[in-house]
Amino acid sequence: MKRGLFRTTDTFLGECARVHEDAGDAFPYLRPDLYRLLGFQPPYEDLPLVSAPLQEQR
């Protein structure tokens, strides 16, 4: 199963989804249109939103 982890905003891509490393070439971020087209789960709109500064603290 192709999984999304959360939504965020990237300085290059803009709004995007962080995806699991099992996504292969799609890892680590996908634009919303590609996320939907490639059939990732859960639906893009259901992913939690994580702000960019919080993301950088990983």
Predicted model as a PDB file, atoms N, CA, C, CB and O in Angstrom, pLDDT in the B-factor column:
MODEL        1                                                                  
ATOM      1  N   MET A   1       0.836  -1.174   0.000  1.00 81.00           N  
ATOM      2  CA  MET A   1       0.000   0.000   0.000  1.00 81.00           C  
ATOM      3  C   MET A   1       0.880   1.237   0.000  1.00 81.00           C  
ATOM      4  CB  MET A   1      -0.951  -0.002   1.205  1.00 81.00           C  
ATOM      5  O   MET A   1       1.846   1.314   0.759  1.00 81.00           O  
ATOM      6  N   LYS A   2       0.557   2.195  -0.838  1.00 92.00           N  
ATOM      7  CA  LYS A   2       1.298   3.460  -0.900  1.00 92.00           C  
ATOM      8  C   LYS A   2       0.672   4.397   0.129  1.00 92.00           C  
ATOM      9  CB  LYS A   2       1.264   4.093  -2.358  1.00 92.00           C  
ATOM     10  O   LYS A   2      -0.521   4.697   0.064  1.00 92.00           O  
ATOM     11  N   ARG A   3       1.493   4.863   1.089  1.00 96.00           N  
ATOM     12  CA  ARG A   3       0.968   5.630   2.205  1.00 96.00           C  
ATOM     13  C   ARG A   3       1.516   7.041   2.257  1.00 96.00           C  
ATOM     14  CB  ARG A   3       1.268   4.930   3.487  1.00 96.00           C  
ATOM     15  O   ARG A   3       2.703   7.287   2.040  1.00 96.00           O  
ATOM     16  N   GLY A   4       0.614   7.955   2.550  1.00 96.00           N  
ATOM     17  CA  GLY A   4       0.984   9.321   2.860  1.00 96.00           C  
ATOM     18  C   GLY A   4       1.050   9.479   4.366  1.00 96.00           C  
ATOM     19  O   GLY A   4       0.298   8.834   5.097  1.00 96.00           O  
ATOM     20  N   LEU A   5       1.953  10.342   4.836  1.00 97.00           N  
ATOM     21  CA  LEU A   5       2.118  10.524   6.277  1.00 97.00           C  
ATOM     22  C   LEU A   5       1.479  11.810   6.776  1.00 97.00           C  
ATOM     23  CB  LEU A   5       3.585  10.516   6.635  1.00 97.00           C  
ATOM     24  O   LEU A   5       0.776  11.806   7.787  1.00 97.00           O  
ATOM     25  N   PHE A   6       1.722  12.920   6.065  1.00 97.00           N  
ATOM     26  CA  PHE A   6       1.135  14.200   6.442  1.00 97.00           C  
ATOM     27  C   PHE A   6       1.246  15.180   5.295  1.00 97.00           C  
ATOM     28  CB  PHE A   6       1.812  14.766   7.695  1.00 97.00           C  
ATOM     29  O   PHE A   6       1.991  14.952   4.341  1.00 97.00           O  
ATOM     30  N   ARG A   7       0.496  16.283   5.388  1.00 97.00           N  
ATOM     31  CA  ARG A   7       0.576  17.383   4.417  1.00 97.00           C  
ATOM     32  C   ARG A   7       1.465  18.469   5.009  1.00 97.00           C  
ATOM     33  CB  ARG A   7      -0.854  17.951   4.065  1.00 97.00           C  
ATOM     34  O   ARG A   7       1.520  18.647   6.226  1.00 97.00           O  
ATOM     35  N   THR A   8       2.156  19.188   4.139  1.00 96.00           N  
ATOM     36  CA  THR A   8       3.006  20.287   4.577  1.00 96.00           C  
ATOM     37  C   THR A   8       3.213  21.245   3.405  1.00 96.00           C  
ATOM     38  CB  THR A   8       4.370  19.760   5.117  1.00 96.00           C  
ATOM     39  O   THR A   8       2.661  21.043   2.324  1.00 96.00           O  
ATOM     40  N   THR A   9       3.998  22.269   3.623  1.00 94.00           N  
ATOM     41  CA  THR A   9       4.364  23.197   2.553  1.00 94.00           C  
ATOM     42  C   THR A   9       5.878  23.199   2.419  1.00 94.00           C  
ATOM     43  CB  THR A   9       3.825  24.638   2.836  1.00 94.00           C  
ATOM     44  O   THR A   9       6.597  23.472   3.380  1.00 94.00           O  
ATOM     45  N   ASP A  10       6.350  22.894   1.227  1.00 90.00           N  
ATOM     46  CA  ASP A  10       7.771  22.855   0.918  1.00 90.00           C  
ATOM     47  C   ASP A  10       8.143  24.133   0.168  1.00 90.00           C  
ATOM     48  CB  ASP A  10       8.130  21.587   0.082  1.00 90.00           C  
ATOM     49  O   ASP A  10       7.338  24.643  -0.611  1.00 90.00           O  
ATOM     50  N   THR A  11       9.341  24.652   0.388  1.00 89.00           N  
ATOM     51  CA  THR A  11       9.750  25.887  -0.278  1.00 89.00           C  
ATOM     52  C   THR A  11       9.855  25.724  -1.797  1.00 89.00           C  
ATOM     53  CB  THR A  11      11.082  26.355   0.280  1.00 89.00           C  
ATOM     54  O   THR A  11       9.691  26.703  -2.524  1.00 89.00           O  
ATOM     55  N   PHE A  12      10.120  24.523  -2.287  1.00 91.00           N  
ATOM     56  CA  PHE A  12      10.242  24.274  -3.719  1.00 91.00           C  
ATOM     57  C   PHE A  12       8.926  23.790  -4.337  1.00 91.00           C  
ATOM     58  CB  PHE A  12      11.337  23.251  -3.973  1.00 91.00           C  
ATOM     59  O   PHE A  12       8.499  24.303  -5.372  1.00 91.00           O  
ATOM     60  N   LEU A  13       8.290  22.812  -3.707  1.00 92.00           N  
ATOM     61  CA  LEU A  13       7.080  22.196  -4.261  1.00 92.00           C  
ATOM     62  C   LEU A  13       5.793  22.927  -3.904  1.00 92.00           C  
ATOM     63  CB  LEU A  13       6.981  20.784  -3.791  1.00 92.00           C  
ATOM     64  O   LEU A  13       4.782  22.764  -4.587  1.00 92.00           O  
ATOM     65  N   GLY A  14       5.815  23.719  -2.859  1.00 94.00           N  
ATOM     66  CA  GLY A  14       4.580  24.322  -2.364  1.00 94.00           C  
ATOM     67  C   GLY A  14       3.847  23.309  -1.501  1.00 94.00           C  
ATOM     68  O   GLY A  14       4.476  22.556  -0.758  1.00 94.00           O  
ATOM     69  N   GLU A  15       2.520  23.285  -1.591  1.00 96.00           N  
ATOM     70  CA  GLU A  15       1.740  22.328  -0.817  1.00 96.00           C  
ATOM     71  C   GLU A  15       2.059  20.924  -1.316  1.00 96.00           C  
ATOM     72  CB  GLU A  15       0.213  22.627  -0.923  1.00 96.00           C  
ATOM     73  O   GLU A  15       2.074  20.674  -2.521  1.00 96.00           O  
ATOM     74  N   CYS A  16       2.316  20.003  -0.376  1.00 97.00           N  
ATOM     75  CA  CYS A  16       2.705  18.648  -0.765  1.00 97.00           C  
ATOM     76  C   CYS A  16       2.410  17.668   0.362  1.00 97.00           C  
ATOM     77  CB  CYS A  16       4.198  18.596  -1.141  1.00 97.00           C  
ATOM     78  O   CYS A  16       2.032  18.058   1.467  1.00 97.00           O  
ATOM     79  N   ALA A  17       2.593  16.387   0.057  1.00 97.00           N  
ATOM     80  CA  ALA A  17       2.404  15.324   1.036  1.00 97.00           C  
ATOM     81  C   ALA A  17       3.736  14.630   1.263  1.00 97.00           C  
ATOM     82  CB  ALA A  17       1.322  14.312   0.569  1.00 97.00           C  
ATOM     83  O   ALA A  17       4.468  14.335   0.319  1.00 97.00           O  
ATOM     84  N   ARG A  18       4.034  14.376   2.515  1.00 96.00           N  
ATOM     85  CA  ARG A  18       5.187  13.547   2.857  1.00 96.00           C  
ATOM     86  C   ARG A  18       4.716  12.109   2.730  1.00 96.00           C  
ATOM     87  CB  ARG A  18       5.748  13.862   4.314  1.00 96.00           C  
ATOM     88  O   ARG A  18       3.679  11.753   3.288  1.00 96.00           O  
ATOM     89  N   VAL A  19       5.453  11.277   2.010  1.00 96.00           N  
ATOM     90  CA  VAL A  19       5.054   9.886   1.804  1.00 96.00           C  
ATOM     91  C   VAL A  19       6.067   8.944   2.440  1.00 96.00           C  
ATOM     92  CB  VAL A  19       4.908   9.579   0.305  1.00 96.00           C  
ATOM     93  O   VAL A  19       7.215   9.313   2.690  1.00 96.00           O  
ATOM     94  N   HIS A  20       5.617   7.726   2.694  1.00 95.00           N  
ATOM     95  CA  HIS A  20       6.447   6.698   3.321  1.00 95.00           C  
ATOM     96  C   HIS A  20       7.592   6.316   2.389  1.00 95.00           C  
ATOM     97  CB  HIS A  20       5.602   5.452   3.681  1.00 95.00           C  
ATOM     98  O   HIS A  20       7.455   6.399   1.169  1.00 95.00           O  
ATOM     99  N   GLU A  21       8.705   5.905   2.953  1.00 94.00           N  
ATOM    100  CA  GLU A  21       9.883   5.550   2.146  1.00 94.00           C  
ATOM    101  C   GLU A  21       9.629   4.382   1.204  1.00 94.00           C  
ATOM    102  CB  GLU A  21      11.045   5.215   3.052  1.00 94.00           C  
ATOM    103  O   GLU A  21      10.365   4.219   0.230  1.00 94.00           O  
ATOM    104  N   ASP A  22       8.618   3.568   1.460  1.00 92.00           N  
ATOM    105  CA  ASP A  22       8.268   2.472   0.558  1.00 92.00           C  
ATOM    106  C   ASP A  22       7.687   2.970  -0.765  1.00 92.00           C  
ATOM    107  CB  ASP A  22       7.277   1.545   1.233  1.00 92.00           C  
ATOM    108  O   ASP A  22       7.417   2.167  -1.657  1.00 92.00           O  
ATOM    109  N   ALA A  23       7.491   4.283  -0.903  1.00 91.00           N  
ATOM    110  CA  ALA A  23       6.925   4.859  -2.122  1.00 91.00           C  
ATOM    111  C   ALA A  23       7.934   4.874  -3.273  1.00 91.00           C  
ATOM    112  CB  ALA A  23       6.435   6.273  -1.848  1.00 91.00           C  
ATOM    113  O   ALA A  23       7.592   5.283  -4.383  1.00 91.00           O  
ATOM    114  N   GLY A  24       9.142   4.443  -3.031  1.00 91.00           N  
ATOM    115  CA  GLY A  24      10.149   4.376  -4.087  1.00 91.00           C  
ATOM    116  C   GLY A  24      10.541   5.739  -4.618  1.00 91.00           C  
ATOM    117  O   GLY A  24      10.946   6.608  -3.845  1.00 91.00           O  
ATOM    118  N   ASP A  25      10.430   5.945  -5.917  1.00 91.00           N  
ATOM    119  CA  ASP A  25      10.839   7.201  -6.535  1.00 91.00           C  
ATOM    120  C   ASP A  25       9.990   8.387  -6.089  1.00 91.00           C  
ATOM    121  CB  ASP A  25      10.777   7.074  -8.031  1.00 91.00           C  
ATOM    122  O   ASP A  25      10.416   9.532  -6.241  1.00 91.00           O  
ATOM    123  N   ALA A  26       8.808   8.143  -5.545  1.00 89.00           N  
ATOM    124  CA  ALA A  26       7.942   9.227  -5.071  1.00 89.00           C  
ATOM    125  C   ALA A  26       8.434   9.805  -3.743  1.00 89.00           C  
ATOM    126  CB  ALA A  26       6.505   8.724  -4.918  1.00 89.00           C  
ATOM    127  O   ALA A  26       8.067  10.926  -3.394  1.00 89.00           O  
ATOM    128  N   PHE A  27       9.248   9.070  -3.004  1.00 94.00           N  
ATOM    129  CA  PHE A  27       9.744   9.488  -1.694  1.00 94.00           C  
ATOM    130  C   PHE A  27      10.661  10.681  -1.841  1.00 94.00           C  
ATOM    131  CB  PHE A  27      10.477   8.337  -0.992  1.00 94.00           C  
ATOM    132  O   PHE A  27      11.453  10.656  -2.783  1.00 94.00           O  
ATOM    133  N   PRO A  28      10.654  11.712  -1.036  1.00 94.00           N  
ATOM    134  CA  PRO A  28       9.891  11.855   0.196  1.00 94.00           C  
ATOM    135  C   PRO A  28       8.634  12.718   0.073  1.00 94.00           C  
ATOM    136  CB  PRO A  28      10.766  12.427   1.240  1.00 94.00           C  
ATOM    137  O   PRO A  28       7.774  12.649   0.952  1.00 94.00           O  
ATOM    138  N   TYR A  29       8.491  13.533  -0.988  1.00 95.00           N  
ATOM    139  CA  TYR A  29       7.347  14.441  -1.084  1.00 95.00           C  
ATOM    140  C   TYR A  29       6.670  14.340  -2.447  1.00 95.00           C  
ATOM    141  CB  TYR A  29       7.789  15.882  -0.827  1.00 95.00           C  
ATOM    142  O   TYR A  29       7.328  14.132  -3.467  1.00 95.00           O  
ATOM    143  N   LEU A  30       5.334  14.492  -2.448  1.00 96.00           N  
ATOM    144  CA  LEU A  30       4.560  14.493  -3.685  1.00 96.00           C  
ATOM    145  C   LEU A  30       3.604  15.679  -3.692  1.00 96.00           C  
ATOM    146  CB  LEU A  30       3.782  13.168  -3.849  1.00 96.00           C  
ATOM    147  O   LEU A  30       3.021  16.022  -2.664  1.00 96.00           O  
ATOM    148  N   ARG A  31       3.449  16.297  -4.847  1.00 97.00           N  
ATOM    149  CA  ARG A  31       2.433  17.341  -5.002  1.00 97.00           C  
ATOM    150  C   ARG A  31       1.057  16.681  -4.887  1.00 97.00           C  
ATOM    151  CB  ARG A  31       2.589  18.097  -6.380  1.00 97.00           C  
ATOM    152  O   ARG A  31       0.926  15.492  -5.177  1.00 97.00           O  
ATOM    153  N   PRO A  32       0.035  17.426  -4.471  1.00 97.00           N  
ATOM    154  CA  PRO A  32      -1.299  16.836  -4.289  1.00 97.00           C  
ATOM    155  C   PRO A  32      -1.845  16.129  -5.535  1.00 97.00           C  
ATOM    156  CB  PRO A  32      -2.264  17.910  -3.873  1.00 97.00           C  
ATOM    157  O   PRO A  32      -2.451  15.064  -5.416  1.00 97.00           O  
ATOM    158  N   ASP A  33      -1.644  16.695  -6.714  1.00 97.00           N  
ATOM    159  CA  ASP A  33      -2.181  16.072  -7.928  1.00 97.00           C  
ATOM    160  C   ASP A  33      -1.550  14.704  -8.187  1.00 97.00           C  
ATOM    161  CB  ASP A  33      -1.955  16.985  -9.134  1.00 97.00           C  
ATOM    162  O   ASP A  33      -2.248  13.771  -8.585  1.00 97.00           O  
ATOM    163  N   LEU A  34      -0.248  14.574  -7.967  1.00 96.00           N  
ATOM    164  CA  LEU A  34       0.426  13.284  -8.165  1.00 96.00           C  
ATOM    165  C   LEU A  34       0.051  12.290  -7.073  1.00 96.00           C  
ATOM    166  CB  LEU A  34       1.946  13.475  -8.196  1.00 96.00           C  
ATOM    167  O   LEU A  34      -0.105  11.099  -7.341  1.00 96.00           O  
ATOM    168  N   TYR A  35      -0.091  12.772  -5.854  1.00 97.00           N  
ATOM    169  CA  TYR A  35      -0.510  11.918  -4.734  1.00 97.00           C  
ATOM    170  C   TYR A  35      -1.836  11.239  -5.076  1.00 97.00           C  
ATOM    171  CB  TYR A  35      -0.646  12.749  -3.418  1.00 97.00           C  
ATOM    172  O   TYR A  35      -1.992  10.030  -4.900  1.00 97.00           O  
ATOM    173  N   ARG A  36      -2.780  12.030  -5.564  1.00 97.00           N  
ATOM    174  CA  ARG A  36      -4.098  11.489  -5.920  1.00 97.00           C  
ATOM    175  C   ARG A  36      -4.003  10.570  -7.143  1.00 97.00           C  
ATOM    176  CB  ARG A  36      -5.092  12.637  -6.197  1.00 97.00           C  
ATOM    177  O   ARG A  36      -4.586   9.486  -7.150  1.00 97.00           O  
ATOM    178  N   LEU A  37      -3.285  10.994  -8.156  1.00 97.00           N  
ATOM    179  CA  LEU A  37      -3.164  10.226  -9.392  1.00 97.00           C  
ATOM    180  C   LEU A  37      -2.547   8.846  -9.151  1.00 97.00           C  
ATOM    181  CB  LEU A  37      -2.326  10.998 -10.403  1.00 97.00           C  
ATOM    182  O   LEU A  37      -2.963   7.862  -9.764  1.00 97.00           O  
ATOM    183  N   LEU A  38      -1.567   8.776  -8.269  1.00 95.00           N  
ATOM    184  CA  LEU A  38      -0.874   7.521  -7.998  1.00 95.00           C  
ATOM    185  C   LEU A  38      -1.591   6.639  -6.980  1.00 95.00           C  
ATOM    186  CB  LEU A  38       0.513   7.809  -7.513  1.00 95.00           C  
ATOM    187  O   LEU A  38      -1.125   5.539  -6.682  1.00 95.00           O  
ATOM    188  N   GLY A  39      -2.717   7.107  -6.445  1.00 96.00           N  
ATOM    189  CA  GLY A  39      -3.538   6.274  -5.568  1.00 96.00           C  
ATOM    190  C   GLY A  39      -3.023   6.081  -4.162  1.00 96.00           C  
ATOM    191  O   GLY A  39      -3.242   5.027  -3.565  1.00 96.00           O  
ATOM    192  N   PHE A  40      -2.348   7.070  -3.619  1.00 97.00           N  
ATOM    193  CA  PHE A  40      -1.875   6.961  -2.242  1.00 97.00           C  
ATOM    194  C   PHE A  40      -3.048   7.006  -1.275  1.00 97.00           C  
ATOM    195  CB  PHE A  40      -0.875   8.084  -1.921  1.00 97.00           C  
ATOM    196  O   PHE A  40      -4.103   7.554  -1.594  1.00 97.00           O  
ATOM    197  N   GLN A  41      -2.861   6.427  -0.093  1.00 97.00           N  
ATOM    198  CA  GLN A  41      -3.864   6.406   0.969  1.00 97.00           C  
ATOM    199  C   GLN A  41      -3.257   6.956   2.244  1.00 97.00           C  
ATOM    200  CB  GLN A  41      -4.406   4.976   1.196  1.00 97.00           C  
ATOM    201  O   GLN A  41      -2.048   6.800   2.414  1.00 97.00           O  
ATOM    202  N   PRO A  42      -3.965   7.569   3.135  1.00 97.00           N  
ATOM    203  CA  PRO A  42      -5.374   7.937   3.016  1.00 97.00           C  
ATOM    204  C   PRO A  42      -5.544   9.062   2.006  1.00 97.00           C  
ATOM    205  CB  PRO A  42      -5.944   8.356   4.382  1.00 97.00           C  
ATOM    206  O   PRO A  42      -4.555   9.602   1.509  1.00 97.00           O  
ATOM    207  N   PRO A  43      -6.790   9.423   1.695  1.00 98.00           N  
ATOM    208  CA  PRO A  43      -6.996  10.531   0.758  1.00 98.00           C  
ATOM    209  C   PRO A  43      -6.223  11.779   1.212  1.00 98.00           C  
ATOM    210  CB  PRO A  43      -8.507  10.855   0.630  1.00 98.00           C  
ATOM    211  O   PRO A  43      -6.084  12.037   2.408  1.00 98.00           O  
ATOM    212  N   TYR A  44      -5.734  12.530   0.251  1.00 98.00           N  
ATOM    213  CA  TYR A  44      -4.901  13.707   0.539  1.00 98.00           C  
ATOM    214  C   TYR A  44      -5.546  14.620   1.585  1.00 98.00           C  
ATOM    215  CB  TYR A  44      -4.643  14.497  -0.749  1.00 98.00           C  
ATOM    216  O   TYR A  44      -4.875  15.089   2.504  1.00 98.00           O  
ATOM    217  N   GLU A  45      -6.841  14.868   1.439  1.00 97.00           N  
ATOM    218  CA  GLU A  45      -7.542  15.782   2.336  1.00 97.00           C  
ATOM    219  C   GLU A  45      -7.607  15.269   3.765  1.00 97.00           C  
ATOM    220  CB  GLU A  45      -8.933  16.029   1.830  1.00 97.00           C  
ATOM    221  O   GLU A  45      -7.805  16.054   4.693  1.00 97.00           O  
ATOM    222  N   ASP A  46      -7.444  13.959   3.957  1.00 98.00           N  
ATOM    223  CA  ASP A  46      -7.505  13.373   5.299  1.00 98.00           C  
ATOM    224  C   ASP A  46      -6.158  13.348   6.007  1.00 98.00           C  
ATOM    225  CB  ASP A  46      -8.044  11.974   5.218  1.00 98.00           C  
ATOM    226  O   ASP A  46      -6.096  13.022   7.192  1.00 98.00           O  
ATOM    227  N   LEU A  47      -5.076  13.688   5.305  1.00 98.00           N  
ATOM    228  CA  LEU A  47      -3.758  13.716   5.942  1.00 98.00           C  
ATOM    229  C   LEU A  47      -3.684  14.871   6.935  1.00 98.00           C  
ATOM    230  CB  LEU A  47      -2.637  13.842   4.881  1.00 98.00           C  
ATOM    231  O   LEU A  47      -4.216  15.948   6.666  1.00 98.00           O  
ATOM    232  N   PRO A  48      -3.028  14.662   8.086  1.00 97.00           N  
ATOM    233  CA  PRO A  48      -2.860  15.771   9.028  1.00 97.00           C  
ATOM    234  C   PRO A  48      -1.932  16.826   8.427  1.00 97.00           C  
ATOM    235  CB  PRO A  48      -2.299  15.261  10.385  1.00 97.00           C  
ATOM    236  O   PRO A  48      -1.018  16.510   7.665  1.00 97.00           O  
ATOM    237  N   LEU A  49      -2.181  18.071   8.782  1.00 95.00           N  
ATOM    238  CA  LEU A  49      -1.361  19.189   8.304  1.00 95.00           C  
ATOM    239  C   LEU A  49      -0.264  19.478   9.320  1.00 95.00           C  
ATOM    240  CB  LEU A  49      -2.231  20.458   8.060  1.00 95.00           C  
ATOM    241  O   LEU A  49      -0.545  19.700  10.498  1.00 95.00           O  
ATOM    242  N   VAL A  50       0.984  19.475   8.866  1.00 94.00           N  
ATOM    243  CA  VAL A  50       2.137  19.771   9.722  1.00 94.00           C  
ATOM    244  C   VAL A  50       2.814  21.003   9.157  1.00 94.00           C  
ATOM    245  CB  VAL A  50       3.137  18.555   9.803  1.00 94.00           C  
ATOM    246  O   VAL A  50       3.129  21.054   7.967  1.00 94.00           O  
ATOM    247  N   SER A  51       3.040  21.997  10.004  1.00 85.00           N  
ATOM    248  CA  SER A  51       3.671  23.228   9.530  1.00 85.00           C  
ATOM    249  C   SER A  51       5.142  22.986   9.221  1.00 85.00           C  
ATOM    250  CB  SER A  51       3.522  24.351  10.573  1.00 85.00           C  
ATOM    251  O   SER A  51       5.757  22.104   9.819  1.00 85.00           O  
ATOM    252  N   ALA A  52       5.709  23.742   8.310  1.00 67.00           N  
ATOM    253  CA  ALA A  52       7.103  23.572   7.881  1.00 67.00           C  
ATOM    254  C   ALA A  52       8.106  23.677   9.026  1.00 67.00           C  
ATOM    255  CB  ALA A  52       7.439  24.600   6.833  1.00 67.00           C  
ATOM    256  O   ALA A  52       8.999  22.833   9.101  1.00 67.00           O  
ATOM    257  N   PRO A  53       8.015  24.666   9.927  1.00 58.00           N  
ATOM    258  CA  PRO A  53       9.002  24.734  11.014  1.00 58.00           C  
ATOM    259  C   PRO A  53       9.005  23.484  11.892  1.00 58.00           C  
ATOM    260  CB  PRO A  53       8.733  25.952  11.876  1.00 58.00           C  
ATOM    261  O   PRO A  53      10.073  23.035  12.308  1.00 58.00           O  
ATOM    262  N   LEU A  54       7.850  22.917  12.180  1.00 50.00           N  
ATOM    263  CA  LEU A  54       7.778  21.696  12.976  1.00 50.00           C  
ATOM    264  C   LEU A  54       8.440  20.541  12.244  1.00 50.00           C  
ATOM    265  CB  LEU A  54       6.322  21.350  13.303  1.00 50.00           C  
ATOM    266  O   LEU A  54       9.122  19.716  12.854  1.00 50.00           O  
ATOM    267  N   GLN A  55       8.237  20.487  10.942  1.00 48.00           N  
ATOM    268  CA  GLN A  55       8.815  19.434  10.111  1.00 48.00           C  
ATOM    269  C   GLN A  55      10.338  19.456  10.176  1.00 48.00           C  
ATOM    270  CB  GLN A  55       8.348  19.583   8.662  1.00 48.00           C  
ATOM    271  O   GLN A  55      10.968  18.400  10.214  1.00 48.00           O  
ATOM    272  N   GLU A  56      10.936  20.646  10.188  1.00 49.00           N  
ATOM    273  CA  GLU A  56      12.400  20.758  10.174  1.00 49.00           C  
ATOM    274  C   GLU A  56      13.017  20.326  11.496  1.00 49.00           C  
ATOM    275  CB  GLU A  56      12.816  22.188   9.860  1.00 49.00           C  
ATOM    276  O   GLU A  56      14.226  20.099  11.553  1.00 49.00           O  
ATOM    277  N   GLN A  57      12.219  20.203  12.573  1.00 47.00           N  
ATOM    278  CA  GLN A  57      12.738  19.805  13.870  1.00 47.00           C  
ATOM    279  C   GLN A  57      12.919  18.301  13.989  1.00 47.00           C  
ATOM    280  CB  GLN A  57      11.827  20.291  14.955  1.00 47.00           C  
ATOM    281  O   GLN A  57      13.425  17.838  15.011  1.00 47.00           O  
ATOM    282  N   ARG A  58      12.524  17.509  12.976  1.00 48.00           N  
ATOM    283  CA  ARG A  58      12.609  16.052  13.046  1.00 48.00           C  
ATOM    284  C   ARG A  58      13.961  15.590  13.451  1.00 48.00           C  
ATOM    285  CB  ARG A  58      12.252  15.439  11.741  1.00 48.00           C  
ATOM    286  O   ARG A  58      14.196  14.386  13.556  1.00 48.00           O  
TER     287      ARG A  58                                                      
ENDMDL                                                                          
END                                                                             
